[in-house]
Amino acid sequence: MFRLSESNKGAGAHPAVRNLPVTASRWLALAAAPSFAFMTLLSAYGANGDIICSAADGSTLGGMVPMYLLMSLFHCGPWLRLLARQEHGAHAPG
């Protein structure tokens, strides 16, 4: 079985294989913000009753919706860097 650590040992390893962890981490970082935005919508309009529970105590800051919204905002950094790079003529991660 081929292991990722074996790909880094030899100088003859294909560059795409050597860069796979870096490429995967960049795409994973880009997936975080949309995933949390989707979970925000799912929690806000889903059938789990979170809206009803948070409205019962009168606080708009409680519940999963604000938490997912904040997480989505905190994970916007990779998207902002990508947009800044594209503005200067660079390519998408990969």
Buried (B, 14 or more C-beta within 10 A) or exposed (E): EEEEEEBEEEEEEEEEEEEEEEEEEBEEBBEBBEBBBEBBEBBBEEEEEBBEEBEEEEEEEBBBBBBBBEBBEEBBEBBEBBEEEEEEEEEEBE
